[in-house]
């Protein structure tokens, strides 16, 4: 990752159904930003592909919950 390499947001206990709209929006932005930075990183600074996939999956879950709430 670039100079400011950072760990991804903690996704271990992430349960999108338990978050309010503001929290969903914020975690969505944090996850999306992290994935973008990770994918743009040089190979030497790039996080492991499995970690990137795990964060993408969490981002997908958050996106699905946000979309579901909009259809209600």
N, C-alpha and C positions, 0 to 999 in steps of 0.2 A: 504494500500500500504506500501511498505517498508519504512525505515527511511526517505528517501528523497521524501515522498509523494508529489505529485504535481498534479495540475489540468491538464486536457487534453488540447491539443492544441485547440484553439477557432475554432469551426466548424459551428457556427451559420450562417455565411455568406459565407461559403465555396462553391465556384463554380469551379469545376475542369476544365471546358471548358475554363475558363478565365486565367488559369495558364500556364506558359511556362513549358518546359520539366524539367528544373532545379527545379522550384517551386513544380511541381508534385512529383518529386523524393524526395525532402526534406520533404514535408508534408506527403508523404507515409511512410517514415522512422519514422517520429515523431509519427504518429498515430499508426503504428505497434509496436513501442517500448512501447508506453503508454498502449496499449491493453495487451501486454505481461506482463508488470509489474502489471497491474491491475488484470490479471487472476492468477498471482503467489502470490498475496498478501494474508496474513492471513485473515480469515473471519472478524476479528475486524477492519482491515485496508482496507478492500476491498471497492471500490467505489460501489454505487448502480448499480444493474444489468442493469437498464434502461440506465444509463449513458454509461456503457460499450457497450451496444447494439447500442446506438447512434453513438459512436465513431467507432464501427465496420462497421456500415452502411456508414459512411463518408469514411472510408478506402476502402470499396467496390466501392464506386463511383469513388474515385481516381484511383483505380486499373483498373476499366472499362475504364476510359478515357485514361490511359496510354496504355492499350491493343488496344483500338480503334485507337490511333495514330500510333501504330506500324503496323497496317494493311493498312494504307493509302499509 
